[in-house]
Amino acid sequence: MRGSSLFVARLVLALTGLVALSGCISLDTQRARLIPVADLDSRGQIAVSREVTATLSGGAVQTIASGSQWRRVGAIVQGDVYRPLDRGFTLQGARQVEAWLVIARARLVGFYLPGEQAFAPLKTPVALPVEMRQ
């Protein structure tokens, strides 16, 4: 009996470790240089018209809330960069990082991480339904 108890204890320990690691999804990133827009006026403001769920290339799932408001602040090679206006937005990986939307051809292609000056791509770009704000 002692051998089977030891086996069960090791199995539980191993599974606990896997569960703990699953919360530490890695963020695949690439260096990105933000070119800021010259004029931060209201023409660059958008509001997401319905909730959108997107999967990062590393497997983490992110949700963009319906009604969230964003302002175009610049561009990187991958697309236009939008910063949140009404609330902060973060990605959950090994640690929490601030993230801004990267949009190209009306599709969310990934996130710009201003603190790291990096781009985190989506596994597959997704349509991002938005309304222009003034």
N, CA, C and O atoms as a GROMACS GRO file, in nm:
protein
  536
    1MET      N    1   0.081  -0.118   0.000
    1MET     CA    2   0.000   0.000   0.000
    1MET      C    3   0.087   0.126   0.000
    1MET      O    4   0.053   0.226  -0.063
    2ARG      N    5   0.198   0.119   0.071
    2ARG     CA    6   0.285   0.235   0.082
    2ARG      C    7   0.333   0.282  -0.056
    2ARG      O    8   0.341   0.402  -0.080
    3GLY      N    9   0.366   0.189  -0.143
    3GLY     CA   10   0.412   0.225  -0.278
    3GLY      C   11   0.306   0.297  -0.358
    3GLY      O   12   0.337   0.393  -0.428
    4SER      N   13   0.182   0.253  -0.349
    4SER     CA   14   0.075   0.318  -0.424
    4SER      C   15   0.045   0.457  -0.367
    4SER      O   16   0.009   0.548  -0.443
    5SER      N   17   0.058   0.475  -0.237
    5SER     CA   18   0.036   0.607  -0.176
    5SER      C   19   0.144   0.705  -0.224
    5SER      O   20   0.115   0.822  -0.251
    6LEU      N   21   0.266   0.657  -0.233
    6LEU     CA   22   0.376   0.741  -0.280
    6LEU      C   23   0.352   0.780  -0.426
    6LEU      O   24   0.376   0.894  -0.465
    7PHE      N   25   0.307   0.684  -0.507
    7PHE     CA   26   0.276   0.711  -0.647
    7PHE      C   27   0.168   0.818  -0.660
    7PHE      O   28   0.182   0.912  -0.739
    8VAL      N   29   0.062   0.805  -0.583
    8VAL     CA   30  -0.049   0.901  -0.587
    8VAL      C   31   0.001   1.039  -0.543
    8VAL      O   32  -0.035   1.140  -0.604
    9ALA      N   33   0.082   1.044  -0.439
    9ALA     CA   34   0.135   1.172  -0.392
    9ALA      C   35   0.220   1.239  -0.500
    9ALA      O   36   0.209   1.360  -0.521
   10ARG      N   37   0.303   1.162  -0.569
   10ARG     CA   38   0.386   1.218  -0.677
   10ARG      C   39   0.299   1.265  -0.794
   10ARG      O   40   0.326   1.370  -0.854
   11LEU      N   41   0.196   1.188  -0.825
   11LEU     CA   42   0.106   1.226  -0.933
   11LEU      C   43   0.034   1.357  -0.901
   11LEU      O   44   0.023   1.445  -0.987
   12VAL      N   45  -0.014   1.370  -0.779
   12VAL     CA   46  -0.082   1.493  -0.737
   12VAL      C   47   0.015   1.611  -0.744
   12VAL      O   48  -0.023   1.719  -0.790
   13LEU      N   49   0.137   1.592  -0.700
   13LEU     CA   50   0.237   1.698  -0.703
   13LEU      C   51   0.267   1.739  -0.847
   13LEU      O   52   0.276   1.858  -0.877
   14ALA      N   53   0.281   1.643  -0.936
   14ALA     CA   54   0.308   1.673  -1.076
   14ALA      C   55   0.192   1.749  -1.140
   14ALA      O   56   0.214   1.846  -1.212
   15LEU      N   57   0.070   1.706  -1.114
   15LEU     CA   58  -0.047   1.774  -1.170
   15LEU      C   59  -0.062   1.915  -1.115
   15LEU      O   60  -0.101   2.006  -1.187
   16THR      N   61  -0.031   1.933  -0.988
   16THR     CA   62  -0.036   2.067  -0.928
   16THR      C   63   0.064   2.159  -0.998
   16THR      O   64   0.033   2.275  -1.025
   17GLY      N   65   0.182   2.108  -1.027
   17GLY     CA   66   0.282   2.187  -1.098
   17GLY      C   67   0.236   2.226  -1.237
   17GLY      O   68   0.258   2.339  -1.280
   18LEU      N   69   0.172   2.133  -1.308
   18LEU     CA   70   0.120   2.164  -1.441
   18LEU      C   71   0.012   2.271  -1.436
   18LEU      O   72   0.009   2.360  -1.521
   19VAL      N   73  -0.075   2.263  -1.340
   19VAL     CA   74  -0.180   2.364  -1.326
   19VAL      C   75  -0.118   2.500  -1.297
   19VAL      O   76  -0.162   2.600  -1.353
   20ALA      N   77  -0.018   2.505  -1.211
   20ALA     CA   78   0.048   2.632  -1.178
   20ALA      C   79   0.116   2.690  -1.301
   20ALA      O   80   0.110   2.811  -1.324
   21LEU      N   81   0.180   2.606  -1.380
   21LEU     CA   82   0.249   2.654  -1.499
   21LEU      C   83   0.152   2.701  -1.607
   21LEU      O   84   0.186   2.791  -1.685
   22SER      N   85   0.034   2.643  -1.613
   22SER     CA   86  -0.061   2.683  -1.716
   22SER      C   87  -0.104   2.828  -1.699
   22SER      O   88  -0.146   2.891  -1.796
   23GLY      N   89  -0.094   2.883  -1.579
   23GLY     CA   90  -0.126   3.023  -1.555
   23GLY      C   91  -0.016   3.117  -1.602
   23GLY      O   92  -0.036   3.238  -1.606
   24CYS      N   93   0.098   3.064  -1.639
   24CYS     CA   94   0.212   3.144  -1.681
   24CYS      C   95   0.232   3.130  -1.831
   24CYS      O   96   0.340   3.092  -1.876
   25ILE      N   97   0.131   3.162  -1.908
   25ILE     CA   98   0.141   3.152  -2.053
   25ILE      C   99   0.243   3.255  -2.100
   25ILE      O  100   0.240   3.370  -2.058
   26SER      N  101   0.332   3.212  -2.187
   26SER     CA  102   0.435   3.303  -2.235
   26SER      C  103   0.378   3.393  -2.344
   26SER      O  104   0.286   3.355  -2.416
   27LEU      N  105   0.432   3.512  -2.353
   27LEU     CA  106   0.395   3.606  -2.458
   27LEU      C  107   0.506   3.604  -2.562
   27LEU      O  108   0.620   3.639  -2.533
   28ASP      N  109   0.472   3.564  -2.684
   28ASP     CA  110   0.567   3.573  -2.794
   28ASP      C  111   0.566   3.717  -2.842
   28ASP      O  112   0.462   3.770  -2.879
   29THR      N  113   0.683   3.782  -2.840
   29THR     CA  114   0.688   3.922  -2.880
   29THR      C  115   0.801   3.947  -2.978
   29THR      O  116   0.894   3.868  -2.992
   30GLN      N  117   0.788   4.060  -3.048
   30GLN     CA  118   0.891   4.107  -3.140
   30GLN      C  119   0.915   4.254  -3.107
   30GLN      O  120   0.822   4.325  -3.069
   31ARG      N  121   1.037   4.299  -3.121
   31ARG     CA  122   1.065   4.441  -3.100
   31ARG      C  123   0.982   4.523  -3.197
   31ARG      O  124   0.962   4.482  -3.312
   32ALA      N  125   0.935   4.638  -3.152
   32ALA     CA  126   0.854   4.725  -3.238
   32ALA      C  127   0.883   4.870  -3.202
   32ALA      O  128   0.891   4.906  -3.084
   33ARG      N  129   0.897   4.953  -3.303
   33ARG     CA  130   0.922   5.095  -3.281
   33ARG      C  131   0.795   5.172  -3.314
   33ARG      O  132   0.749   5.172  -3.429
   34LEU      N  133   0.739   5.238  -3.214
   34LEU     CA  134   0.616   5.316  -3.232
   34LEU      C  135   0.650   5.450  -3.294
   34LEU      O  136   0.734   5.524  -3.243
   35ILE      N  137   0.583   5.481  -3.405
   35ILE     CA  138   0.592   5.614  -3.466
   35ILE      C  139   0.466   5.688  -3.421
   35ILE      O  140   0.357   5.655  -3.466
   36PRO      N  141   0.480   5.788  -3.331
   36PRO     CA  142   0.360   5.855  -3.279
   36PRO      C  143   0.292   5.942  -3.385
   36PRO      O  144   0.357   5.992  -3.476
   37VAL      N  145   0.160   5.959  -3.371
   37VAL     CA  146   0.089   6.051  -3.460
   37VAL      C  147   0.119   6.192  -3.414
   37VAL      O  148   0.143   6.217  -3.295
   38ALA      N  149   0.117   6.284  -3.508
   38ALA     CA  150   0.150   6.422  -3.476
   38ALA      C  151   0.038   6.492  -3.400
   38ALA      O  152   0.065   6.578  -3.316
   39ASP      N  153  -0.087   6.457  -3.430
   39ASP     CA  154  -0.200   6.530  -3.373
   39ASP      C  155  -0.296   6.432  -3.306
   39ASP      O  156  -0.358   6.350  -3.373
   40LEU      N  157  -0.308   6.439  -3.174
   40LEU     CA  158  -0.398   6.350  -3.101
   40LEU      C  159  -0.537   6.414  -3.089
   40LEU      O  160  -0.578   6.456  -2.981
   41ASP      N  161  -0.608   6.420  -3.202
   41ASP     CA  162  -0.742   6.478  -3.196
   41ASP      C  163  -0.847   6.367  -3.197
   41ASP      O  164  -0.815   6.248  -3.201
   42SER      N  165  -0.973   6.407  -3.194
   42SER     CA  166  -1.081   6.310  -3.180
   42SER      C  167  -1.104   6.225  -3.304
   42SER      O  168  -1.173   6.124  -3.297
   43ARG      N  169  -1.047   6.264  -3.419
   43ARG     CA  170  -1.070   6.185  -3.540
   43ARG      C  171  -1.011   6.044  -3.528
   43ARG      O  172  -1.054   5.954  -3.600
   44GLY      N  173  -0.916   6.027  -3.441
   44GLY     CA  174  -0.854   5.896  -3.424
   44GLY      C  175  -0.917   5.812  -3.314
   44GLY      O  176  -0.856   5.716  -3.269
   45GLN      N  177  -1.038   5.847  -3.270
   45GLN     CA  178  -1.103   5.773  -3.162
   45GLN      C  179  -1.200   5.670  -3.218
   45GLN      O  180  -1.276   5.697  -3.311
   46ILE      N  181  -1.198   5.550  -3.158
   46ILE     CA  182  -1.290   5.443  -3.196
   46ILE      C  183  -1.352   5.383  -3.070
   46ILE      O  184  -1.299   5.396  -2.960
   47ALA      N  185  -1.466   5.317  -3.090
   47ALA     CA  186  -1.529   5.240  -2.983
   47ALA      C  187  -1.558   5.101  -3.039
   47ALA      O  188  -1.612   5.088  -3.149
   48VAL      N  189  -1.523   4.998  -2.965
   48VAL     CA  190  -1.550   4.860  -3.008
   48VAL      C  191  -1.700   4.837  -2.992
   48VAL      O  192  -1.756   4.858  -2.885
   49SER      N  193  -1.766   4.793  -3.101
   49SER     CA  194  -1.913   4.783  -3.100
   49SER      C  195  -1.966   4.650  -3.048
   49SER      O  196  -2.084   4.640  -3.016
   50ARG      N  197  -1.881   4.548  -3.039
   50ARG     CA  198  -1.922   4.422  -2.975
   50ARG      C  199  -1.798   4.353  -2.919
   50ARG      O  200  -1.687   4.374  -2.968
   51GLU      N  201  -1.819   4.272  -2.817
   51GLU     CA  202  -1.707   4.201  -2.753
   51GLU      C  203  -1.634   4.114  -2.855
   51GLU      O  204  -1.696   4.046  -2.937
   52VAL      N  205  -1.501   4.117  -2.848
   52VAL     CA  206  -1.418   4.038  -2.938
   52VAL      C  207  -1.321   3.956  -2.855
   52VAL      O  208  -1.260   4.006  -2.760
   53THR      N  209  -1.307   3.829  -2.890
   53THR     CA  210  -1.212   3.740  -2.824
   53THR      C  211  -1.102   3.706  -2.923
   53THR      O  212  -1.130   3.672  -3.038
   54ALA      N  213  -0.977   3.716  -2.879
   54ALA     CA  214  -0.863   3.690  -2.966
   54ALA      C  215  -0.762   3.603  -2.893
   54ALA      O  216  -0.747   3.611  -2.771
   55THR      N  217  -0.692   3.519  -2.969
   55THR     CA  218  -0.592   3.430  -2.912
   55THR      C  219  -0.453   3.474  -2.956
   55THR      O  220  -0.426   3.484  -3.076
   56LEU      N  221  -0.366   3.499  -2.860
   56LEU     CA  222  -0.228   3.536  -2.890
   56LEU      C  223  -0.153   3.414  -2.943
   56LEU      O  224  -0.195   3.300  -2.922
   57SER      N  225  -0.042   3.440  -3.012
   57SER     CA  226   0.035   3.329  -3.069
   57SER      C  227   0.084   3.232  -2.963
   57SER      O  228   0.106   3.115  -2.992
   58GLY      N  229   0.102   3.278  -2.840
   58GLY     CA  230   0.145   3.192  -2.730
   58GLY      C  231   0.033   3.113  -2.666
   58GLY      O  232   0.058   3.029  -2.579
   59GLY      N  233  -0.093   3.138  -2.708
   59GLY     CA  234  -0.206   3.061  -2.657
   59GLY      C  235  -0.297   3.134  -2.560
   59GLY      O  236  -0.408   3.088  -2.534
   60ALA      N  237  -0.254   3.248  -2.508
   60ALA     CA  238  -0.338   3.323  -2.414
   60ALA      C  239  -0.458   3.383  -2.488
   60ALA      O  240  -0.445   3.429  -2.601
   61VAL      N  241  -0.573   3.381  -2.423
   61VAL     CA  242  -0.696   3.436  -2.482
   61VAL      C  243  -0.724   3.571  -2.417
   61VAL      O  244  -0.721   3.584  -2.295
   62GLN      N  245  -0.753   3.671  -2.500
   62GLN     CA  246  -0.783   3.806  -2.453
   62GLN      C  247  -0.921   3.847  -2.502
   62GLN      O  248  -0.963   3.807  -2.610
   63THR      N  249  -0.991   3.926  -2.423
   63THR     CA  250  -1.122   3.976  -2.461
   63THR      C  251  -1.118   4.129  -2.464
   63THR      O  252  -1.072   4.193  -2.370
   64ILE      N  253  -1.167   4.185  -2.574
   64ILE     CA  254  -1.180   4.330  -2.588
   64ILE      C  255  -1.328   4.360  -2.561
   64ILE      O  256  -1.416   4.310  -2.631
   65ALA      N  257  -1.354   4.440  -2.461
   65ALA     CA  258  -1.492   4.467  -2.418
   65ALA      C  259  -1.569   4.552  -2.517
   65ALA      O  260  -1.515   4.645  -2.577
   66SER      N  261  -1.695   4.518  -2.533
   66SER     CA  262  -1.786   4.600  -2.613
   66SER      C  263  -1.797   4.738  -2.546
   66SER      O  264  -1.808   4.748  -2.423
   67GLY      N  265  -1.794   4.842  -2.627
   67GLY     CA  266  -1.804   4.977  -2.573
   67GLY      C  267  -1.672   5.037  -2.530
   67GLY      O  268  -1.667   5.156  -2.500
   68SER      N  269  -1.565   4.957  -2.526
   68SER     CA  270  -1.436   5.014  -2.486
   68SER      C  271  -1.392   5.116  -2.591
   68SER      O  272  -1.414   5.098  -2.711
   69GLN      N  273  -1.328   5.224  -2.543
   69GLN     CA  274  -1.289   5.335  -2.631
   69GLN      C  275  -1.138   5.344  -2.641
   69GLN      O  276  -1.066   5.323  -2.544
   70TRP      N  277  -1.092   5.375  -2.762
   70TRP     CA  278  -0.950   5.375  -2.793
   70TRP      C  279  -0.916   5.496  -2.880
   70TRP      O  280  -0.999   5.543  -2.957
   71ARG      N  281  -0.793   5.546  -2.866
   71ARG     CA  282  -0.745   5.658  -2.948
   71ARG      C  283  -0.619   5.616  -3.022
   71ARG      O  284  -0.529   5.554  -2.964
   72ARG      N  285  -0.615   5.649  -3.150
   72ARG     CA  286  -0.496   5.620  -3.230
   72ARG      C  287  -0.381   5.707  -3.181
   72ARG      O  288  -0.392   5.830  -3.176
   73VAL      N  289  -0.271   5.642  -3.144
   73VAL     CA  290  -0.155   5.716  -3.092
   73VAL      C  291  -0.033   5.702  -3.180
   73VAL      O  292   0.067   5.770  -3.159
   74GLY      N  293  -0.039   5.612  -3.279
   74GLY     CA  294   0.076   5.594  -3.365
   74GLY      C  295   0.063   5.470  -3.450
   74GLY      O  296  -0.046   5.415  -3.469
   75ALA      N  297   0.178   5.427  -3.501
   75ALA     CA  298   0.180   5.308  -3.587
   75ALA      C  299   0.311   5.234  -3.568
   75ALA      O  300   0.414   5.292  -3.533
   76ILE      N  301   0.304   5.105  -3.592
   76ILE     CA  302   0.422   5.020  -3.600
   76ILE      C  303   0.413   4.949  -3.735
   76ILE      O  304   0.312   4.964  -3.804
   77VAL      N  305   0.512   4.874  -3.772
   77VAL     CA  306   0.512   4.806  -3.902
   77VAL      C  307   0.386   4.722  -3.921
   77VAL      O  308   0.333   4.714  -4.032
   78GLN      N  309   0.337   4.660  -3.814
   78GLN     CA  310   0.223   4.567  -3.823
   78GLN      C  311   0.087   4.636  -3.835
   78GLN      O  312  -0.010   4.572  -3.875
   79GLY      N  313   0.078   4.765  -3.802
   79GLY     CA  314  -0.051   4.834  -3.812
   79GLY      C  315  -0.060   4.958  -3.726
   79GLY      O  316   0.039   5.002  -3.666
   80ASP      N  317  -0.180   5.015  -3.719
   80ASP     CA  318  -0.205   5.134  -3.637
   80ASP      C  319  -0.222   5.093  -3.492
   80ASP      O  320  -0.278   4.988  -3.462
   81VAL      N  321  -0.172   5.177  -3.402
   81VAL     CA  322  -0.174   5.147  -3.258
   81VAL      C  323  -0.275   5.237  -3.188
   81VAL      O  324  -0.276   5.359  -3.206
   82TYR      N  325  -0.362   5.174  -3.107
   82TYR     CA  326  -0.467   5.244  -3.034
   82TYR      C  327  -0.452   5.220  -2.884
   82TYR      O  328  -0.440   5.107  -2.838
   83ARG      N  329  -0.452   5.331  -2.810
   83ARG     CA  330  -0.440   5.327  -2.664
   83ARG      C  331  -0.579   5.338  -2.601
   83ARG      O  332  -0.663   5.412  -2.652
   84PRO      N  333  -0.605   5.265  -2.491
   84PRO     CA  334  -0.738   5.274  -2.429
   84PRO      C  335  -0.762   5.412  -2.369
   84PRO      O  336  -0.672   5.473  -2.311
   85LEU      N  337  -0.886   5.461  -2.383
   85LEU     CA  338  -0.923   5.591  -2.327
   85LEU      C  339  -0.993   5.579  -2.194
   85LEU      O  340  -0.969   5.658  -2.103
   86ASP      N  341  -1.080   5.480  -2.182
   86ASP     CA  342  -1.170   5.475  -2.068
   86ASP      C  343  -1.128   5.381  -1.956
   86ASP      O  344  -1.183   5.388  -1.846
   87ARG      N  345  -1.032   5.295  -1.980
   87ARG     CA  346  -0.985   5.202  -1.876
   87ARG      C  347  -0.854   5.141  -1.923
   87ARG      O  348  -0.825   5.137  -2.043
   88GLY      N  349  -0.775   5.093  -1.830
   88GLY     CA  350  -0.650   5.028  -1.867
   88GLY      C  351  -0.676   4.893  -1.931
   88GLY      O  352  -0.782   4.834  -1.911
   89PHE      N  353  -0.581   4.845  -2.008
   89PHE     CA  354  -0.593   4.714  -2.071
   89PHE      C  355  -0.460   4.643  -2.055
   89PHE      O  356  -0.354   4.698  -2.087
   90THR      N  357  -0.464   4.520  -2.005
   90THR     CA  358  -0.342   4.444  -1.982
   90THR      C  359  -0.354   4.304  -2.039
   90THR      O  360  -0.463   4.249  -2.053
   91LEU      N  361  -0.238   4.246  -2.070
   91LEU     CA  362  -0.229   4.105  -2.108
   91LEU      C  363  -0.180   4.028  -1.988
   91LEU      O  364  -0.094   4.076  -1.913
   92GLN      N  365  -0.235   3.910  -1.969
   92GLN     CA  366  -0.193   3.823  -1.859
   92GLN      C  367  -0.098   3.718  -1.915
   92GLN      O  368  -0.139   3.633  -1.994
   93GLY      N  369   0.026   3.723  -1.876
   93GLY     CA  370   0.123   3.623  -1.916
   93GLY      C  371   0.195   3.577  -1.791
   93GLY      O  372   0.132   3.555  -1.687
   94ALA      N  373   0.325   3.562  -1.800
   94ALA     CA  374   0.403   3.530  -1.682
   94ALA      C  375   0.389   3.644  -1.582
   94ALA      O  376   0.403   3.626  -1.461
   95ARG      N  377   0.362   3.764  -1.636
   95ARG     CA  378   0.331   3.880  -1.553
   95ARG      C  379   0.231   3.965  -1.630
   95ARG      O  380   0.208   3.942  -1.749
   96GLN      N  381   0.173   4.062  -1.565
   96GLN     CA  382   0.072   4.148  -1.626
   96GLN      C  383   0.143   4.264  -1.695
   96GLN      O  384   0.227   4.330  -1.635
   97VAL      N  385   0.109   4.289  -1.824
   97VAL     CA  386   0.171   4.399  -1.897
   97VAL      C  387   0.065   4.484  -1.966
   97VAL      O  388  -0.036   4.433  -2.015
   98GLU      N  389   0.090   4.616  -1.968
   98GLU     CA  390   0.000   4.707  -2.038
   98GLU      C  391   0.003   4.676  -2.187
   98GLU      O  392   0.109   4.644  -2.242
   99ALA      N  393  -0.114   4.683  -2.252
   99ALA     CA  394  -0.122   4.651  -2.394
   99ALA      C  395  -0.216   4.747  -2.466
   99ALA      O  396  -0.317   4.790  -2.412
  100TRP      N  397  -0.179   4.779  -2.591
  100TRP     CA  398  -0.261   4.863  -2.677
  100TRP      C  399  -0.295   4.784  -2.802
  100TRP      O  400  -0.218   4.696  -2.842
  101LEU      N  401  -0.409   4.813  -2.864
  101LEU     CA  402  -0.451   4.741  -2.984
  101LEU      C  403  -0.363   4.775  -3.104
  101LEU      O  404  -0.318   4.888  -3.119
  102VAL      N  405  -0.340   4.676  -3.189
  102VAL     CA  406  -0.276   4.698  -3.319
  102VAL      C  407  -0.375   4.650  -3.424
  102VAL      O  408  -0.413   4.533  -3.428
  103ILE      N  409  -0.416   4.744  -3.509
  103ILE     CA  410  -0.521   4.718  -3.608
  103ILE      C  411  -0.466   4.742  -3.748
  103ILE      O  412  -0.402   4.843  -3.775
  104ALA      N  413  -0.493   4.647  -3.838
  104ALA     CA  414  -0.457   4.660  -3.979
  104ALA      C  415  -0.574   4.610  -4.063
  104ALA      O  416  -0.623   4.499  -4.041
  105ARG      N  417  -0.618   4.691  -4.159
  105ARG     CA  418  -0.728   4.654  -4.249
  105ARG      C  419  -0.851   4.606  -4.172
  105ARG      O  420  -0.909   4.502  -4.204
  106ALA      N  421  -0.891   4.682  -4.071
  106ALA     CA  422  -1.011   4.656  -3.988
  106ALA      C  423  -1.004   4.524  -3.911
  106ALA      O  424  -1.106   4.471  -3.870
  107ARG      N  425  -0.883   4.474  -3.892
  107ARG     CA  426  -0.864   4.349  -3.816
  107ARG      C  427  -0.765   4.373  -3.702
  107ARG      O  428  -0.665   4.442  -3.718
  108LEU      N  429  -0.796   4.315  -3.588
  108LEU     CA  430  -0.703   4.317  -3.475
  108LEU      C  431  -0.594   4.215  -3.507
  108LEU      O  432  -0.623   4.096  -3.523
  109VAL      N  433  -0.469   4.260  -3.516
  109VAL     CA  434  -0.359   4.170  -3.552
  109VAL      C  435  -0.269   4.137  -3.433
  109VAL      O  436  -0.189   4.044  -3.438
  110GLY      N  437  -0.284   4.215  -3.325
  110GLY     CA  438  -0.202   4.190  -3.207
  110GLY      C  439  -0.208   4.307  -3.112
  110GLY      O  440  -0.299   4.389  -3.118
  111PHE      N  441  -0.108   4.312  -3.024
  111PHE     CA  442  -0.104   4.416  -2.922
  111PHE      C  443   0.035   4.477  -2.915
  111PHE      O  444   0.136   4.407  -2.925
  112TYR      N  445   0.039   4.609  -2.898
  112TYR     CA  446   0.165   4.679  -2.875
  112TYR      C  447   0.183   4.688  -2.724
  112TYR      O  448   0.091   4.727  -2.653
  113LEU      N  449   0.301   4.653  -2.676
  113LEU     CA  450   0.333   4.658  -2.533
  113LEU      C  451   0.425   4.777  -2.510
  113LEU      O  452   0.546   4.766  -2.530
  114PRO      N  453   0.369   4.892  -2.468
  114PRO     CA  454   0.449   5.014  -2.459
  114PRO      C  455   0.566   5.005  -2.361
  114PRO      O  456   0.672   5.062  -2.386
  115GLY      N  457   0.548   4.936  -2.252
  115GLY     CA  458   0.655   4.924  -2.154
  115GLY      C  459   0.774   4.843  -2.204
  115GLY      O  460   0.885   4.858  -2.154
  116GLU      N  461   0.749   4.757  -2.301
  116GLU     CA  462   0.854   4.672  -2.355
  116GLU      C  463   0.893   4.711  -2.497
  116GLU      O  464   0.988   4.656  -2.553
  117GLN      N  465   0.822   4.807  -2.554
  117GLN     CA  466   0.840   4.846  -2.694
  117GLN      C  467   0.843   4.722  -2.782
  117GLN      O  468   0.937   4.697  -2.857
  118ALA      N  469   0.734   4.643  -2.768
  118ALA     CA  470   0.726   4.516  -2.839
  118ALA      C  471   0.586   4.493  -2.894
  118ALA      O  472   0.489   4.555  -2.849
  119PHE      N  473   0.577   4.403  -2.991
  119PHE     CA  474   0.451   4.363  -3.052
  119PHE      C  475   0.425   4.218  -3.018
  119PHE      O  476   0.512   4.132  -3.035
  120ALA      N  477   0.303   4.189  -2.970
  120ALA     CA  478   0.260   4.052  -2.940
  120ALA      C  479   0.154   4.015  -3.043
  120ALA      O  480   0.041   4.064  -3.035
  121PRO      N  481   0.187   3.928  -3.139
  121PRO     CA  482   0.091   3.895  -3.245
  121PRO      C  483  -0.017   3.799  -3.201
  121PRO      O  484   0.001   3.720  -3.108
  122LEU      N  485  -0.130   3.806  -3.269
  122LEU     CA  486  -0.236   3.707  -3.250
  122LEU      C  487  -0.203   3.583  -3.331
  122LEU      O  488  -0.130   3.589  -3.430
  123LYS      N  489  -0.257   3.471  -3.288
  123LYS     CA  490  -0.243   3.347  -3.365
  123LYS      C  491  -0.306   3.367  -3.502
  123LYS      O  492  -0.248   3.331  -3.604
  124THR      N  493  -0.426   3.425  -3.503
  124THR     CA  494  -0.499   3.457  -3.626
  124THR      C  495  -0.566   3.592  -3.607
  124THR      O  496  -0.638   3.611  -3.510
  125PRO      N  497  -0.543   3.689  -3.699
  125PRO     CA  498  -0.612   3.818  -3.687
  125PRO      C  499  -0.763   3.799  -3.685
  125PRO      O  500  -0.816   3.706  -3.747
  126VAL      N  501  -0.833   3.888  -3.614
  126VAL     CA  502  -0.979   3.880  -3.604
  126VAL      C  503  -1.041   4.013  -3.643
  126VAL      O  504  -0.984   4.120  -3.621
  127ALA      N  505  -1.161   4.006  -3.701
  127ALA     CA  506  -1.234   4.128  -3.736
  127ALA      C  507  -1.263   4.206  -3.608
  127ALA      O  508  -1.300   4.148  -3.505
  128LEU      N  509  -1.246   4.336  -3.615
  128LEU     CA  510  -1.270   4.421  -3.499
  128LEU      C  511  -1.377   4.524  -3.536
  128LEU      O  512  -1.347   4.625  -3.600
  129PRO      N  513  -1.502   4.499  -3.496
  129PRO     CA  514  -1.610   4.593  -3.530
  129PRO      C  515  -1.600   4.719  -3.445
  129PRO      O  516  -1.609   4.714  -3.322
  130VAL      N  517  -1.581   4.833  -3.511
  130VAL     CA  518  -1.566   4.959  -3.438
  130VAL      C  519  -1.656   5.066  -3.496
  130VAL      O  520  -1.702   5.058  -3.610
  131GLU      N  521  -1.680   5.167  -3.413
  131GLU     CA  522  -1.751   5.288  -3.454
  131GLU      C  523  -1.654   5.403  -3.436
  131GLU      O  524  -1.583   5.410  -3.336
  132MET      N  525  -1.650   5.492  -3.533
  132MET     CA  526  -1.566   5.611  -3.522
  132MET      C  527  -1.632   5.707  -3.423
  132MET      O  528  -1.754   5.724  -3.425
  133ARG      N  529  -1.552   5.770  -3.337
  133ARG     CA  530  -1.602   5.866  -3.237
  133ARG      C  531  -1.552   6.005  -3.269
  133ARG      O  532  -1.445   6.022  -3.329
  134GLN      N  533  -1.630   6.104  -3.230
  134GLN     CA  534  -1.587   6.242  -3.249
  134GLN      C  535  -1.598   6.319  -3.121
  134GLN      O  536  -1.567   6.438  -3.117
   0.00000   0.00000   0.00000
